[in-house]
């Protein structure tokens, strides 16, 4: 039987029940941004974290949020803002997986959706809302691949400068080394044909894989 008390996450202050959830995902060692941010967030610090895509930023703030929520799992506890629909659903999935022992309720509110339907979702008092008023006594956690000085100094974020931790990578590369990136040059009128053919070839070599297609419009 695995001993969760000896996990590196324990040193960061993460509770065994969350470490067990991480283990079900095959995650046993915290990433650099998680090491640099989780313990400080658990202590109540506002946090600014900058790290490349695929570095574990979501769990860096989701783990502390869920751990604090577990102390009194009632009503809306956290508001998560994302720049895209796709990222909203991705973050919601990760919260839902980690929060299964809490029977976590997550509500996704996005632009262009039916407002009545989303009002009904909020009426169910979800724990996590991924989208207004915030209480004066709230904690700000800002995570991105890049953080500019404008963000750090923004007067609209009301960061607690007396209790603020900042973590960023020294590596200037914006993607993790394990990410394989390729592009196809094609005429604009034939993009759909190229896309279908590219996906077909990819699925032929990796039939059990998953594919996400990003577009500039819903059409």
HELIX and SHEET records of a PDB file:
HELIX    1   1 UNK A    4  UNK A    6  5                                   3    
HELIX    2   2 UNK A    8  UNK A   11  1                                   4    
HELIX    3   3 UNK A   16  UNK A   24  1                                   9    
HELIX    4   4 UNK A   32  UNK A   42  1                                  11    
HELIX    5   5 UNK A   57  UNK A   69  1                                  13    
HELIX    6   6 UNK A   85  UNK A   98  1                                  14    
HELIX    7   7 UNK A  100  UNK A  102  5                                   3    
HELIX    8   8 UNK A  115  UNK A  123  1                                   9    
HELIX    9   9 UNK A  149  UNK A  152  1                                   4    
HELIX   10  10 UNK A  161  UNK A  163  5                                   3    
HELIX   11  11 UNK A  188  UNK A  190  5                                   3    
HELIX   12  12 UNK A  191  UNK A  205  1                                  15    
SHEET    1   A 3 UNK A 141  UNK A 144  0                                        
SHEET    2   A 3 UNK A  46  UNK A  50  1                                        
SHEET    3   A 3 UNK A 164  UNK A 168  1                                        
SHEET    1   B 3 UNK A  78  UNK A  80  0                                        
SHEET    2   B 3 UNK A 128  UNK A 130  1                                        
SHEET    3   B 3 UNK A 106  UNK A 108  1                                        
END                                                                             
